[in-house]
Amino acid sequence: MTQTFKVRRAMVSDTKQIAGLMRHRDIFRLLGKDYTVANLRSWLADNEELCLVAESEERIVGLALSYPFGFGGGYFDHIRLFDLAVDPRYRNHGVARRICFSLFSSLKKSGIKKVMAFVESDNKAVQEFNRTIGMAKEGMIKGLFMDGKRPVSGVVYGRSLA
């Protein structure tokens, strides 16, 4: 069965559905906030252009959330893709790939020079996916993630958009 979906920019009105699909809520700690739906709504309001969703029959079935980092001439020129999630019923139908390529295209038009992603060193499936969408391994960061109380290294991936 072929799943049909469209990719579009995330909107604040999508907050509840995005919250249900998000995998990496720890990003809010890095931003100095606790994860709450209210904080997610506020964050989306400020970053809608950096977040895309895949929608099928008015239901969000995939998402890519990113945030800016790195300065180049007084503006952010790098983006970190911190959450890419697809509803299990829509996996292996090209949803994540299409979201990523749509995000890359949109960011390039906005002047963003590079997309970065950090992946747990033991998550071989995501590492392979990153390779297939043109992201190259750029290094490792020891202890970047926590698996319970055990630190896990992170693999750094990057893709130039220039």
VMD Tcl script that draws the C-alpha trace (Angstrom):
set ca {
  {0.00 0.00 0.00}
  {1.41 3.39 -1.00}
  {1.17 6.12 1.60}
  {0.53 9.63 0.30}
  {1.81 12.64 2.17}
  {2.90 16.22 1.63}
  {5.79 18.09 3.24}
  {5.19 21.57 4.59}
  {6.52 24.05 7.11}
  {5.52 23.30 10.70}
  {3.08 25.69 12.33}
  {2.36 26.53 15.96}
  {-1.05 24.90 15.50}
  {0.82 21.59 14.93}
  {2.33 21.64 18.43}
  {0.23 18.87 19.97}
  {0.83 16.45 17.09}
  {4.54 17.31 16.96}
  {4.84 16.69 20.71}
  {3.36 13.22 20.21}
  {5.88 12.32 17.53}
  {9.04 13.95 18.94}
  {11.80 11.64 20.10}
  {14.45 14.06 21.36}
  {12.93 16.26 24.01}
  {16.30 16.72 25.74}
  {17.05 19.57 23.33}
  {15.14 21.90 25.61}
  {17.72 21.30 28.35}
  {20.38 22.57 25.95}
  {18.23 25.63 25.29}
  {17.94 26.30 29.04}
  {14.29 25.23 29.37}
  {12.33 22.26 30.59}
  {10.39 20.27 28.03}
  {6.72 21.23 28.15}
  {4.17 21.51 25.39}
  {4.00 25.26 26.16}
  {7.77 25.61 25.67}
  {7.55 23.58 22.45}
  {4.78 25.88 21.20}
  {6.86 28.96 22.01}
  {9.96 27.45 20.41}
  {8.01 26.56 17.24}
  {6.68 30.12 17.03}
  {10.28 31.35 16.90}
  {11.61 28.61 14.61}
  {8.83 27.60 12.21}
  {11.09 28.13 9.19}
  {13.51 25.52 10.56}
  {10.93 22.78 11.09}
  {9.10 20.71 8.51}
  {6.36 18.13 8.85}
  {4.97 15.45 6.58}
  {1.21 15.35 6.61}
  {-1.19 12.68 5.43}
  {-4.94 13.17 5.67}
  {-4.45 16.17 8.00}
  {-2.33 14.12 10.41}
  {1.37 14.71 10.99}
  {3.24 11.52 10.14}
  {6.82 12.81 10.12}
  {8.90 15.75 11.27}
  {12.31 17.34 11.06}
  {13.15 19.85 13.79}
  {16.32 21.91 13.66}
  {17.86 24.95 15.26}
  {20.57 27.43 14.25}
  {24.11 27.47 15.56}
  {27.46 28.85 14.48}
  {28.06 32.41 13.47}
  {29.22 33.67 10.12}
  {29.26 37.41 9.64}
  {26.76 38.07 12.43}
  {24.13 35.50 11.48}
  {23.65 31.80 12.03}
  {25.01 29.86 9.07}
  {24.75 26.28 10.35}
  {21.71 24.27 11.36}
  {21.57 21.29 13.68}
  {18.96 18.72 12.78}
  {18.04 17.46 16.22}
  {14.93 15.39 15.66}
  {13.81 13.41 12.64}
  {10.86 11.17 13.40}
  {8.35 9.23 11.32}
  {5.19 7.49 12.45}
  {5.96 3.72 12.33}
  {3.08 3.17 9.90}
  {4.77 5.51 7.40}
  {8.34 4.25 7.66}
  {10.03 2.89 4.56}
  {7.83 5.05 2.33}
  {10.35 7.86 1.76}
  {8.90 10.24 4.35}
  {12.16 10.99 6.20}
  {14.12 11.29 2.96}
  {11.61 13.72 1.43}
  {11.45 15.82 4.60}
  {15.26 16.04 4.69}
  {15.66 17.01 1.05}
  {12.88 19.59 1.40}
  {14.61 20.98 4.50}
  {17.99 21.11 2.72}
  {16.45 22.99 -0.21}
  {14.63 25.46 2.01}
  {17.69 26.12 4.17}
  {19.95 26.62 1.15}
  {17.56 29.27 -0.20}
  {17.76 30.98 3.20}
  {21.55 31.20 3.03}
  {22.33 28.39 5.45}
  {25.68 26.84 4.59}
  {25.65 23.55 6.47}
  {23.40 21.04 8.20}
  {24.79 19.04 11.12}
  {23.42 16.01 12.96}
  {24.68 14.12 15.98}
  {23.85 10.40 16.14}
  {24.40 7.84 18.91}
  {27.43 5.75 17.97}
  {25.47 2.52 18.35}
  {22.58 3.64 16.09}
  {23.78 2.12 12.83}
  {20.41 2.52 11.05}
  {20.40 6.31 11.45}
  {24.07 6.50 10.52}
  {23.33 4.62 7.28}
  {20.32 6.86 6.59}
  {22.49 9.97 7.03}
  {24.97 8.56 4.54}
  {22.22 7.95 1.97}
  {21.03 11.56 2.18}
  {24.51 12.91 1.56}
  {25.67 13.60 5.08}
  {29.31 12.75 5.73}
  {30.81 11.55 8.99}
  {32.93 14.37 10.41}
  {34.00 13.06 13.79}
  {33.04 11.69 17.19}
  {32.21 13.30 20.53}
  {32.71 11.08 23.55}
  {29.85 10.98 26.04}
  {27.55 13.22 24.00}
  {24.48 11.10 24.80}
  {23.33 9.19 27.86}
  {21.84 5.70 27.74}
  {20.41 5.57 31.24}
  {23.52 6.27 33.29}
  {25.95 5.08 30.62}
  {27.56 7.75 28.40}
  {27.39 7.03 24.67}
  {29.59 8.67 22.05}
  {28.01 10.71 19.30}
  {28.93 10.59 15.63}
  {28.98 14.02 13.99}
  {27.53 14.23 10.47}
  {27.51 17.21 8.16}
  {26.26 18.21 4.75}
  {27.32 21.36 2.97}
  {24.52 23.32 1.35}
  {26.79 25.87 -0.35}
}
mol new
graphics top color blue
foreach p $ca { graphics top sphere $p radius 0.5 }
foreach p [lrange $ca 0 end-1] q [lrange $ca 1 end] { graphics top cylinder $p $q radius 0.2 }
display resetview
